[in-house]
């Protein structure tokens, strides 16, 4: 329900944009470029902030880097989910006991080989690091005394376990996870089998597949949404970037961007625009809703599993890397003008680099909220037009 106000607002915005001509006045293009540049800065800030939580060791650093680089090099329907799955599997294998034992054994063999090669084994150091039975017994006694004193200090106080309320059983959780997997398989199979699909079916399948990318939030799916709508000719690059900039200042999650795109995708088709908005809304939110129900039933049983936490750690790291991918792709198409209707790199005008850096610094150092920073970017765009173009 919290997403409905933002969804309705984006639907109204799309209806208005659908009646705008192909060419806009110069100040509007400048405003749009300023909004885009500030949006890139805020998404970059989100990527940096999320990376602080996702990066916990050298492996997660590598996963963030390689997933970001892989996302920059190629974009496809199946590509981003595969990147995240591979990253999760790598983290799961890396954190497993047998793999860590193998690494430890390899390090010990290498150390022994180097030591024998040099021929100067430090006997004294080895002796000092080895405990005698008497010393071990003394330490064990100390530990026992410490544990006994701790037990005495507790006395007979009984600590009640925390009350856990499970709204969904683990059987229901399995059902919902299976439902998600089955629906994903069916949608992919239908897309592959039907060469000519209706606009409604194509919209739902595209946004359903994009909605499966729930890790990382809205920024991760931006390149996919552009691929699913702009590449097919349903939405112009200008309108895509305009909606992307404005959604940052609207209430509700960024997934409401799907309502805007669905409305524009059906604005000039036989399918009513409100139907396109509803189809896109359901397609984007349904996968996450089903997975949330499944996780509510299974998490209480699986959260103590080391392998699951490791896999999620890898997936989160990959999701952060894909947010950096979104920054790069938006930067490449953020400058829109009568000459570059499909968008070109913001680097072509240094002013937009300053706007991007300003929104990043404003959010990071001065805690300026994203809507305010993006609106300020639009103002900077108008100032640029007044100085350079007017």
ZILIN-V211414 format. One record per residue. N is the residue number from 1. PHI is phi in whole degrees, 0 to 359 (NA if undefined). PSI is psi in whole degrees, -180 to 180 (* if undefined). OMEGA is omega in radians with two decimals (NA if undefined). Layout:
# ZILIN-V211414
n->{N & N}
phi->{PHI & PHI}
psi->{PSI & PSI}
omega->{OMEGA & OMEGA}
This chain:
# ZILIN-V211414
n->{1 & 2 & 3 & 4 & 5 & 6 & 7 & 8 & 9 & 10 & 11 & 12 & 13 & 14 & 15 & 16 & 17 & 18 & 19 & 20 & 21 & 22 & 23 & 24 & 25 & 26 & 27 & 28 & 29 & 30 & 31 & 32 & 33 & 34 & 35 & 36 & 37 & 38 & 39 & 40 & 41 & 42 & 43 & 44 & 45 & 46 & 47 & 48 & 49 & 50 & 51 & 52 & 53 & 54 & 55 & 56 & 57 & 58 & 59 & 60 & 61 & 62 & 63 & 64 & 65 & 66 & 67 & 68 & 69 & 70 & 71 & 72 & 73 & 74 & 75 & 76 & 77 & 78 & 79 & 80 & 81 & 82 & 83 & 84 & 85 & 86 & 87 & 88 & 89 & 90 & 91 & 92 & 93 & 94 & 95 & 96 & 97 & 98 & 99 & 100 & 101 & 102 & 103 & 104 & 105 & 106 & 107 & 108 & 109 & 110 & 111 & 112 & 113 & 114 & 115 & 116 & 117 & 118 & 119 & 120 & 121 & 122 & 123 & 124 & 125 & 126 & 127 & 128 & 129 & 130 & 131 & 132 & 133 & 134 & 135 & 136 & 137 & 138 & 139 & 140 & 141 & 142 & 143 & 144 & 145 & 146 & 147 & 148 & 149 & 150 & 151 & 152 & 153 & 154 & 155 & 156 & 157 & 158 & 159 & 160 & 161 & 162 & 163 & 164 & 165 & 166 & 167 & 168 & 169 & 170 & 171 & 172 & 173 & 174 & 175 & 176 & 177 & 178 & 179 & 180 & 181 & 182 & 183 & 184 & 185 & 186 & 187 & 188 & 189 & 190 & 191 & 192 & 193 & 194 & 195 & 196 & 197 & 198 & 199 & 200 & 201 & 202 & 203 & 204 & 205 & 206 & 207 & 208 & 209 & 210 & 211 & 212 & 213 & 214 & 215 & 216 & 217 & 218 & 219 & 220 & 221 & 222 & 223 & 224 & 225 & 226 & 227 & 228 & 229 & 230 & 231 & 232 & 233 & 234 & 235 & 236 & 237 & 238 & 239 & 240 & 241 & 242 & 243 & 244 & 245 & 246 & 247 & 248 & 249 & 250 & 251 & 252 & 253 & 254 & 255 & 256 & 257 & 258 & 259 & 260 & 261 & 262 & 263 & 264 & 265 & 266 & 267 & 268 & 269 & 270 & 271 & 272 & 273 & 274 & 275 & 276 & 277 & 278 & 279 & 280 & 281 & 282 & 283 & 284 & 285 & 286 & 287 & 288 & 289 & 290 & 291 & 292 & 293 & 294 & 295 & 296 & 297 & 298 & 299 & 300 & 301 & 302 & 303 & 304 & 305 & 306 & 307 & 308 & 309 & 310 & 311 & 312 & 313 & 314 & 315 & 316 & 317 & 318 & 319 & 320 & 321 & 322 & 323 & 324 & 325 & 326 & 327 & 328 & 329 & 330 & 331 & 332 & 333 & 334 & 335 & 336 & 337 & 338 & 339 & 340 & 341 & 342 & 343 & 344 & 345 & 346 & 347 & 348 & 349 & 350 & 351 & 352 & 353 & 354 & 355 & 356 & 357 & 358 & 359 & 360 & 361 & 362 & 363 & 364 & 365 & 366 & 367 & 368 & 369 & 370 & 371 & 372 & 373 & 374 & 375 & 376 & 377 & 378 & 379 & 380 & 381 & 382 & 383 & 384 & 385 & 386 & 387 & 388 & 389 & 390}
phi->{NA & 295 & 273 & 295 & 302 & 294 & 295 & 295 & 296 & 292 & 294 & 297 & 297 & 296 & 298 & 292 & 295 & 294 & 259 & 274 & 292 & 286 & 244 & 250 & 297 & 304 & 299 & 291 & 298 & 295 & 299 & 297 & 296 & 295 & 297 & 296 & 298 & 292 & 297 & 300 & 297 & 288 & 292 & 297 & 296 & 299 & 297 & 294 & 294 & 292 & 294 & 294 & 274 & 284 & 273 & 242 & 200 & 294 & 297 & 295 & 298 & 296 & 294 & 298 & 295 & 291 & 292 & 296 & 295 & 295 & 293 & 290 & 283 & 203 & 222 & 202 & 301 & 266 & 289 & 296 & 300 & 295 & 302 & 290 & 295 & 298 & 297 & 296 & 294 & 299 & 295 & 297 & 292 & 298 & 276 & 293 & 294 & 292 & 289 & 295 & 295 & 295 & 296 & 298 & 295 & 296 & 296 & 294 & 297 & 294 & 295 & 297 & 296 & 294 & 295 & 293 & 294 & 279 & 71 & 227 & 293 & 275 & 294 & 297 & 296 & 294 & 293 & 293 & 276 & 260 & 273 & 282 & 301 & 296 & 295 & 296 & 296 & 297 & 296 & 297 & 295 & 299 & 298 & 297 & 298 & 298 & 295 & 294 & 295 & 295 & 294 & 297 & 293 & 286 & 70 & 258 & 292 & 256 & 263 & 281 & 294 & 296 & 279 & 246 & 256 & 252 & 285 & 236 & 289 & 291 & 294 & 295 & 299 & 299 & 299 & 292 & 295 & 297 & 297 & 296 & 298 & 295 & 296 & 294 & 296 & 296 & 295 & 296 & 294 & 294 & 299 & 286 & 279 & 266 & 284 & 247 & 250 & 291 & 297 & 296 & 295 & 296 & 299 & 298 & 295 & 297 & 284 & 294 & 294 & 293 & 291 & 291 & 274 & 281 & 285 & 94 & 78 & 301 & 302 & 294 & 273 & 301 & 300 & 293 & 298 & 294 & 294 & 283 & 245 & 287 & 296 & 276 & 82 & 284 & 230 & 285 & 302 & 298 & 292 & 299 & 292 & 296 & 295 & 297 & 290 & 285 & 299 & 295 & 262 & 267 & 289 & 94 & 288 & 292 & 296 & 295 & 302 & 297 & 296 & 300 & 292 & 295 & 294 & 292 & 294 & 249 & 296 & 244 & 236 & 289 & 278 & 302 & 295 & 292 & 292 & 298 & 296 & 293 & 299 & 294 & 299 & 293 & 297 & 284 & 267 & 299 & 301 & 296 & 295 & 295 & 294 & 296 & 296 & 296 & 292 & 297 & 278 & 259 & 295 & 298 & 270 & 256 & 295 & 276 & 281 & 297 & 294 & 291 & 297 & 294 & 297 & 296 & 298 & 292 & 296 & 297 & 297 & 295 & 298 & 296 & 299 & 288 & 292 & 297 & 300 & 298 & 300 & 296 & 291 & 290 & 298 & 288 & 235 & 284 & 268 & 239 & 208 & 302 & 281 & 245 & 292 & 271 & 91 & 217 & 292 & 294 & 294 & 294 & 227 & 303 & 302 & 289 & 297 & 295 & 293 & 299 & 296 & 296 & 292 & 296 & 294 & 298 & 286 & 282 & 262 & 247 & 56 & 284 & 293 & 303 & 301 & 293 & 298 & 290 & 296 & 297 & 298 & 297 & 297 & 296 & 295 & 293 & 295 & 301 & 295 & 294 & 275 & 263 & 261 & 289}
psi->{-32 & -22 & -11 & -45 & -45 & -37 & -42 & -40 & -42 & -31 & -45 & -40 & -42 & -38 & -40 & -43 & -32 & -18 & 6 & 142 & 175 & -24 & 133 & 160 & 156 & -45 & -31 & -41 & -41 & -41 & -44 & -42 & -39 & -42 & -43 & -44 & -42 & -35 & -42 & -42 & -41 & -36 & -38 & -39 & -42 & -40 & -43 & -44 & -41 & -32 & -26 & -32 & -34 & -32 & 112 & -16 & -173 & -35 & -46 & -32 & -46 & -39 & -40 & -45 & -53 & -34 & -40 & -44 & -41 & -39 & -31 & -36 & -24 & 148 & 131 & 171 & -43 & -9 & -51 & -45 & -38 & -40 & -45 & -38 & -44 & -42 & -40 & -42 & -40 & -45 & -39 & -43 & -42 & -40 & -6 & 152 & -41 & -34 & -42 & -36 & -40 & -40 & -44 & -41 & -39 & -41 & -41 & -41 & -41 & -41 & -43 & -41 & -43 & -40 & -43 & -34 & -36 & -26 & 26 & 63 & 131 & 91 & -38 & -43 & -40 & -38 & -43 & -27 & -7 & 127 & 142 & 160 & -38 & -43 & -40 & -41 & -38 & -45 & -42 & -37 & -42 & -43 & -41 & -43 & -44 & -43 & -38 & -42 & -37 & -39 & -41 & -38 & -29 & -38 & -139 & 17 & 132 & 125 & 120 & 135 & 149 & 143 & 125 & 125 & 118 & 109 & -30 & 131 & 164 & -29 & -42 & -36 & -43 & -40 & -46 & -39 & -42 & -38 & -41 & -47 & -44 & -43 & -38 & -42 & -43 & -44 & -43 & -40 & -41 & -41 & -39 & -32 & -36 & 112 & -35 & 108 & 150 & 160 & -39 & -45 & -41 & -42 & -50 & -45 & -41 & -47 & -27 & -44 & -38 & -35 & -18 & -17 & 63 & -19 & 129 & -15 & -160 & -42 & -30 & -37 & -5 & -49 & -36 & -43 & -38 & -39 & -38 & -23 & -48 & -42 & -31 & -4 & 11 & -36 & 137 & 152 & -37 & -47 & -35 & -49 & -35 & -46 & -37 & -40 & -40 & -32 & -27 & -26 & -1 & 154 & 157 & 173 & 160 & -15 & -16 & -12 & -27 & -36 & -44 & -48 & -39 & -36 & -45 & -35 & -26 & 7 & -35 & 34 & 177 & -19 & 128 & 148 & -35 & -31 & -42 & -39 & -43 & -43 & -46 & -41 & -48 & -40 & -37 & -37 & -24 & -47 & -46 & -36 & -44 & -44 & -35 & -42 & -41 & -42 & -32 & -34 & -30 & -21 & -37 & -29 & -28 & -12 & -22 & -5 & 122 & -38 & -35 & -43 & -36 & -43 & -43 & -34 & -42 & -40 & -42 & -40 & -42 & -38 & -40 & -42 & -37 & -23 & -39 & -33 & -43 & -38 & -46 & -45 & -37 & -35 & -35 & -21 & 12 & -20 & 115 & 134 & 173 & -29 & -37 & 75 & -30 & -1 & 144 & -180 & 138 & -15 & -19 & -17 & 112 & -25 & -40 & -29 & -41 & -37 & -43 & -47 & -37 & -42 & -37 & -49 & -41 & -41 & -37 & -43 & -33 & 5 & 40 & 132 & 152 & -46 & -40 & -44 & -39 & -40 & -39 & -35 & -40 & -39 & -41 & -33 & -41 & -36 & -41 & -43 & -41 & -32 & -43 & -42 & -32 & *}
omega->{-3.12 & -3.11 & -3.05 & 3.13 & 3.11 & 3.13 & 3.12 & 3.13 & 3.12 & 3.07 & 3.09 & 3.10 & -3.14 & 3.09 & 3.11 & -3.12 & -3.10 & 3.13 & 3.12 & -3.14 & -3.10 & -3.14 & -3.11 & 3.04 & -3.12 & 3.13 & 3.14 & 3.07 & 3.12 & 3.09 & -3.13 & 3.13 & 3.10 & 3.08 & 3.14 & -3.12 & 3.12 & 3.10 & 3.11 & 3.13 & -3.13 & 3.08 & 3.07 & 3.09 & 3.10 & 3.12 & -3.14 & -3.13 & 3.11 & -3.14 & 3.12 & 3.09 & -3.08 & -3.09 & 3.14 & 3.14 & -3.10 & 3.14 & -3.14 & 3.04 & 3.14 & -3.13 & 3.08 & -3.12 & -3.03 & 3.08 & 3.07 & 3.12 & 3.13 & 3.11 & 3.10 & -3.02 & -3.03 & 3.08 & 3.10 & -3.09 & -3.03 & -2.85 & -3.07 & 3.07 & 3.13 & 3.10 & -3.10 & 3.11 & 3.13 & 3.12 & 3.10 & 3.12 & 3.12 & 3.13 & 3.12 & 3.11 & -3.09 & -3.10 & -3.10 & -3.07 & -3.09 & 3.12 & 3.10 & 3.08 & 3.12 & 3.11 & 3.13 & 3.12 & 3.11 & 3.12 & 3.14 & 3.10 & -3.14 & 3.13 & 3.11 & 3.14 & 3.12 & -3.12 & 3.12 & 3.13 & -3.14 & 3.09 & -3.12 & 3.13 & -3.12 & -3.08 & -3.09 & 3.13 & 3.14 & -3.13 & -3.10 & -3.12 & -3.12 & -3.10 & 3.01 & 3.12 & -3.14 & -3.12 & 3.13 & 3.13 & 3.12 & -3.14 & 3.14 & 3.11 & 3.12 & 3.13 & -3.13 & 3.12 & -3.14 & -3.13 & -3.13 & -3.14 & 3.10 & -3.14 & 3.12 & -3.11 & 3.12 & 3.13 & -3.07 & -3.12 & -3.14 & 3.13 & -3.13 & 3.10 & 3.13 & 3.14 & 3.14 & 3.13 & -3.12 & -3.08 & -3.10 & -3.12 & -3.13 & 3.08 & 3.08 & 3.10 & 3.08 & 3.13 & -3.10 & 3.09 & 3.07 & 3.09 & 3.12 & -3.13 & -3.12 & 3.13 & 3.12 & 3.12 & -3.13 & -3.11 & 3.12 & 3.14 & 3.13 & 3.11 & -3.13 & -3.06 & -3.07 & 3.10 & 3.10 & -3.11 & 3.07 & -3.13 & 3.14 & 3.12 & 3.12 & 3.12 & -3.08 & -3.12 & 3.14 & -3.09 & 3.06 & 3.12 & 3.08 & -3.13 & 3.08 & -3.13 & -3.06 & 3.12 & 3.14 & 3.08 & -3.04 & -3.09 & -3.11 & -3.03 & -3.08 & 3.10 & 3.12 & 3.13 & 3.10 & 3.13 & -3.07 & -3.04 & -3.10 & -3.11 & 3.12 & 3.12 & 3.14 & -3.09 & 3.13 & 3.10 & 3.13 & -3.11 & 3.08 & -3.11 & 3.12 & 3.11 & 3.13 & 3.14 & -3.07 & -3.12 & -3.14 & -3.12 & -3.10 & 3.08 & 3.11 & -3.12 & 3.13 & 3.09 & 3.06 & 3.04 & 3.12 & 3.11 & 3.11 & -3.11 & 3.12 & 3.10 & 3.13 & -3.10 & -3.12 & -3.06 & -3.09 & 3.13 & 3.13 & -3.13 & 3.12 & -3.07 & 3.14 & 3.07 & 3.08 & 3.10 & -3.13 & 3.13 & -3.13 & 3.13 & -3.14 & 3.13 & -3.10 & -3.02 & -3.05 & -3.12 & 3.13 & 3.12 & 3.13 & 3.13 & 3.10 & 3.09 & 3.12 & -3.12 & 3.11 & 3.14 & -3.03 & -2.99 & -3.12 & 3.13 & -3.01 & -3.03 & 3.11 & -3.13 & -3.10 & -3.08 & 3.13 & 3.11 & 3.12 & 3.13 & 3.12 & 3.09 & 3.11 & 3.13 & 3.12 & 3.11 & 3.12 & 3.13 & 3.10 & 3.09 & 3.13 & 3.02 & 3.03 & 3.04 & 3.12 & 3.10 & -3.12 & -3.08 & 3.09 & 3.10 & -3.10 & -3.05 & -3.01 & -3.11 & -3.13 & -3.13 & 3.07 & 3.12 & -3.10 & -3.12 & -3.14 & 3.09 & 3.07 & -3.01 & 3.05 & 3.14 & -3.12 & 3.08 & -3.09 & -3.13 & -3.10 & 3.02 & 3.11 & 3.12 & 3.11 & 3.12 & 3.13 & 3.11 & 3.11 & -3.12 & -3.14 & 3.11 & -3.06 & -3.02 & -3.05 & 3.03 & 3.06 & -3.13 & -3.08 & 3.13 & -3.13 & -3.13 & -3.13 & 3.08 & 3.07 & 3.06 & 3.06 & 3.09 & 3.10 & 3.07 & 3.11 & 3.09 & 3.09 & -3.13 & -3.13 & -3.10 & -2.97 & -2.98 & -3.04 & NA}
